[in-house]
Amino acid sequence: MRRTKKTSLPFPLPMQQYARCIDATRRPTDHIGDWPETGTVYPVQYRPNARTGQLQVHVLGFYAERPYGAFNCQRFEPVAQLWLN
């Protein structure tokens, strides 16, 4: 019997995700940085919040001062995932 080698996937996975902004309302008054526009597709990463564990959307290339570096998942809808190789 041959032993099979276990393959482990890298983390984060080598993929690029894209999402469309569906809700750009309720911008905080003290927000400093970029804000998404409704209907625009952005390259994103979905990451869990360190404190709550809930998924958040990080828009790649956006600048925002703390604590506004991520957006609620309800503001975006997934459009595509591309595997990188």
N, C-alpha and C positions, 0 to 999 in steps of 0.2 A: 504494500500500500504506500502510495506517495504522500508525502506531507505537502500540504499546500501552504503557501506563504500568505499571511494575513496582510492585506493592504489597508492602510488607514488613509483617509482623505485629509488633506490639509485644512486647517481652520484659520481664517474664514475660507469658505469654498471659493475656488477660482472662477467666479462668475461676476458679470456686470449686470446689475438690475436697473430697470427704468420704470418710472412711475409718473403718472399724470396728476397734477394738482387739481383737486375738485372743490377745495374750500380754502380760499385765501382771506377769509374774513377774520375779524377779531384779532388784529395785530396789536400786541401789547404797546402801550404808549411809551414805555421806556426801552423798547427794542432798538438795538443799534446793530445794523448789519443788513444782509440781503433777506428779502422776503419773496416767496414764490408767487407766481401769477396764475390765476385760474385758467385751466386748459393747456398749460405748457407742460411738456414732458421733460423730466430731469433724470440724470444718472443719480442713483441713490444706493444707500446701504441700509438694511434693516438691522438694528442692533437692540439688544435688551437694555433697559434702563438699569443702572447699577444698583439703585436703591429699591425700585419697585418690581423689576423683572419684566415689565411690560415692553413690548416692541415699540421702537421709535424709528422714525425715518430721518436719516442724515443725508442731506442733499450734498453731493460731492461738488466742490468748488465754491460753495457758499461760505461767506464770512459772517459770523455773528458772535457778539460778545456774550459771555456767560450771564445767565444760565440758559440762553436761548440757542444752543447749538443743534437741537433736534426738534422735529415736529411730530405731532400725534399722527398715528397711522390713519386716522379717519379723514385726514386732509388729503390723502393720496390714494390712488388706485393703481395697482400693478399693471404694467403694460407689456414688458418683455424681460426675459432673462437670457443672457448670452453666456455660454460656457467659454472660458478662455483656456487656450492650450498653447 
